[in-house]
Amino acid sequence: MIDDIKKRALHRTSILEGQLRGLAKMIENEDYCMDIIAQSRAIEKALESLNRLLLENHLRTHVSEMFEDGGDAREQAVGELLKAFDFDRR
């Protein structure tokens, strides 16, 4: 994993852990539904941000190598990317 991306991804997971704990506390305390939904949506956005980082790492490392190798490796890379975006053709 690329060092900078790893550092940023781990930081985001720490943030997500705190957000999830906060969400559970809000539910337990029976906070206002719209406030709980807002927190849940913030978690979704944080996960999307984490996924973008992980995808960037995958593209810069594994996918670039797989495309250079060509053949089956290239097809595997294409399949993985389609699956990652729920465009799996299988």
BAKETI-156933 format. One record per atom (N, C-alpha, C): x, y, z; residue in three letters. Coordinates in steps of 0.05 Angstrom, whole numbers, padded with zeros to 5 digits, always signed. Example, Ala and Ser with C-alpha at 12.3 -4.5 7.8 and 13.67 -1.06 7.14 Angstrom:
2
+00264-00114+00156ALA;+00246-00090+00156ALA;+00264-00066+00156ALA;+00257-00045+00142SER;+00273-00021+00143SER;+00258+00001+00157SER;
END
This chain:
90
+00017-00023+00000MET;+00000+00000+00000MET;+00018+00025+00000MET;+00010+00045-00014ILE;+00025+00070-00015ILE;+00023+00083+00013ILE;+00046+00091+00023ASP;+00048+00101+00051ASP;+00028+00123+00057ASP;+00027+00143+00040ASP;+00010+00166+00045ASP;-00019+00158+00045ASP;-00027+00141+00027ILE;-00055+00132+00025ILE;-00061+00115+00050ILE;-00043+00098+00058LYS;-00047+00081+00082LYS;-00052+00099+00106LYS;-00035+00119+00109LYS;-00038+00137+00132LYS;-00065+00151+00132LYS;-00073+00161+00109ARG;-00099+00175+00107ARG;-00122+00156+00111ARG;-00120+00131+00101ALA;-00141+00111+00104ALA;-00145+00104+00133ALA;-00122+00100+00147LEU;-00124+00093+00175LEU;-00136+00116+00192LEU;-00129+00140+00184HIS;-00141+00164+00198HIS;-00171+00164+00194HIS;-00180+00159+00169ARG;-00208+00159+00164ARG;-00223+00136+00178ARG;-00210+00113+00181THR;-00223+00092+00197THR;-00226+00099+00226THR;-00207+00114+00237SER;-00209+00124+00264SER;-00233+00143+00267SER;-00236+00160+00248ILE;-00259+00179+00248ILE;-00285+00163+00246ILE;-00285+00143+00228LEU;-00309+00127+00225LEU;-00317+00112+00251LEU;-00297+00102+00265GLU;-00302+00088+00290GLU;-00316+00107+00310GLU;-00306+00131+00312GLY;-00319+00151+00329GLY;-00347+00158+00320GLY;-00351+00161+00294GLN;-00377+00167+00284GLN;-00397+00144+00290GLN;-00388+00120+00287LEU;-00406+00097+00292LEU;-00413+00095+00322LEU;-00393+00100+00339ARG;-00399+00100+00368ARG;-00420+00122+00374ARG;-00416+00145+00362GLY;-00435+00167+00366GLY;-00463+00160+00356GLY;-00464+00147+00333LEU;-00490+00139+00322LEU;-00504+00120+00341LEU;-00489+00100+00351ALA;-00501+00081+00370ALA;-00512+00095+00395ALA;-00497+00114+00405LYS;-00505+00129+00429LYS;-00530+00145+00423LYS;-00531+00157+00399MET;-00555+00172+00391MET;-00580+00154+00390MET;-00577+00130+00379ILE;-00599+00112+00378ILE;-00607+00103+00406ILE;-00588+00097+00422GLU;-00593+00088+00450GLU;-00608+00110+00465GLU;-00599+00135+00461ASN;-00611+00158+00475ASN;-00638+00167+00462ASN;-00645+00154+00441GLU;-00670+00160+00426GLU;-00670+00189+00417GLU;-00647+00198+00406ASP;-00646+00225+00395ASP;-00666+00229+00372ASP;-00670+00253+00364TYR;-00688+00260+00343TYR;-00680+00245+00317TYR;-00700+00232+00305CYS;-00694+00215+00281CYS;-00678+00229+00260CYS;-00684+00254+00254MET;-00670+00268+00232MET;-00641+00273+00240MET;-00635+00276+00265ASP;-00608+00279+00274ASP;-00592+00253+00271ASP;-00606+00231+00277ILE;-00594+00204+00273ILE;-00588+00199+00244ILE;-00608+00206+00227ILE;-00604+00202+00198ILE;-00581+00219+00188ILE;-00579+00244+00197ALA;-00557+00261+00189ALA;-00530+00249+00196ALA;-00528+00237+00220GLN;-00504+00224+00228GLN;-00498+00200+00211GLN;-00518+00184+00205SER;-00516+00161+00188SER;-00506+00168+00160SER;-00517+00190+00150ARG;-00509+00199+00123ARG;-00480+00209+00124ARG;-00471+00221+00145ALA;-00443+00230+00148ALA;-00425+00206+00148ALA;-00434+00184+00160ILE;-00418+00159+00160ILE;-00416+00148+00132ILE;-00438+00148+00117GLU;-00438+00139+00089GLU;-00418+00155+00073GLU;-00418+00181+00076LYS;-00399+00198+00061LYS;-00370+00193+00069LYS;-00366+00188+00095ALA;-00339+00181+00104ALA;-00330+00154+00092ALA;-00348+00135+00090LEU;-00341+00109+00078LEU;-00335+00112+00048LEU;-00351+00129+00035GLU;-00346+00135+00006GLU;-00318+00147+00003GLU;-00310+00165+00021SER;-00284+00177+00020SER;-00262+00156+00024SER;-00266+00138+00043LEU;-00247+00117+00047LEU;-00245+00099+00023LEU;-00268+00092+00011ASN;-00268+00075-00013ASN;-00253+00088-00036ASN;-00255+00114-00039ARG;-00241+00129-00060ARG;-00211+00126-00056ARG;-00202+00129-00031LEU;-00174+00125-00024LEU;-00164+00097-00031LEU;-00180+00077-00023LEU;-00172+00050-00028LEU;-00171+00044-00058LEU;-00191+00055-00072LEU;-00191+00051-00101LEU;-00167+00064-00114LEU;-00160+00088-00105GLU;-00137+00102-00116GLU;-00112+00085-00112GLU;-00109+00074-00088ASN;-00086+00057-00082ASN;-00085+00033-00101ASN;-00109+00020-00104HIS;-00110-00004-00121HIS;-00103+00003-00150HIS;-00113+00026-00160LEU;-00107+00034-00187LEU;-00077+00040-00191LEU;-00065+00054-00171ARG;-00037+00062-00174ARG;-00018+00039-00170ARG;-00027+00017-00158THR;-00009-00005-00152THR;-00017-00029-00169THR;-00036-00044-00160HIS;-00043-00069-00173HIS;-00054-00067-00201HIS;-00072-00048-00206VAL;-00084-00046-00233VAL;-00064-00038-00253VAL;-00047-00019-00246SER;-00027-00010-00266SER;-00008-00033-00274SER;-00001-00050-00254GLU;+00016-00073-00259GLU;+00001-00094-00276GLU;-00024-00098-00270MET;-00040-00118-00284MET;-00044-00110-00313MET;-00048-00084-00318PHE;-00051-00074-00346PHE;-00024-00077-00361PHE;-00002-00072-00348GLU;+00024-00076-00360GLU;+00028-00105-00367GLU;+00020-00124-00350ASP;+00023-00152-00355ASP;+00006-00161-00378ASP;-00017-00148-00381GLY;-00035-00155-00403GLY;-00049-00182-00399GLY;-00062-00191-00421GLY;-00074-00218-00421GLY;-00094-00222-00398GLY;-00092-00245-00385ASP;-00111-00252-00364ASP;-00110-00232-00340ASP;-00086-00222-00334ALA;-00084-00203-00312ALA;-00099-00178-00318ALA;-00098-00169-00343ARG;-00112-00145-00351ARG;-00142-00150-00349ARG;-00151-00173-00358GLU;-00180-00180-00356GLU;-00189-00181-00327GLU;-00172-00192-00310GLN;-00178-00193-00281GLN;-00182-00165-00270GLN;-00164-00147-00278ALA;-00166-00119-00268ALA;-00192-00106-00277ALA;-00199-00110-00302VAL;-00224-00099-00312VAL;-00248-00110-00296VAL;-00247-00137-00292GLY;-00269-00149-00277GLY;-00271-00139-00249GLY;-00248-00136-00236GLU;-00249-00125-00208GLU;-00260-00097-00207GLU;-00253-00080-00226LEU;-00263-00053-00226LEU;-00293-00053-00232LEU;-00302-00069-00250LEU;-00331-00071-00256LEU;-00346-00080-00231LEU;-00335-00100-00217LYS;-00348-00110-00193LYS;-00348-00089-00171LYS;-00326-00074-00169ALA;-00325-00053-00148ALA;-00346-00032-00151ALA;-00355-00028-00176PHE;-00375-00008-00182PHE;-00403-00020-00187PHE;-00405-00046-00180ASP;-00430-00061-00185ASP;-00438-00061-00215ASP;-00418-00061-00232PHE;-00423-00064-00261PHE;-00414-00092-00270PHE;-00412-00110-00252ASP;-00402-00137-00258ASP;-00419-00149-00281ASP;-00406-00158-00301ARG;-00419-00168-00325ARG;-00426-00197-00323ARG;-00419-00210-00301ARG;-00424-00239-00298ARG;-00452-00244-00288ARG;
END
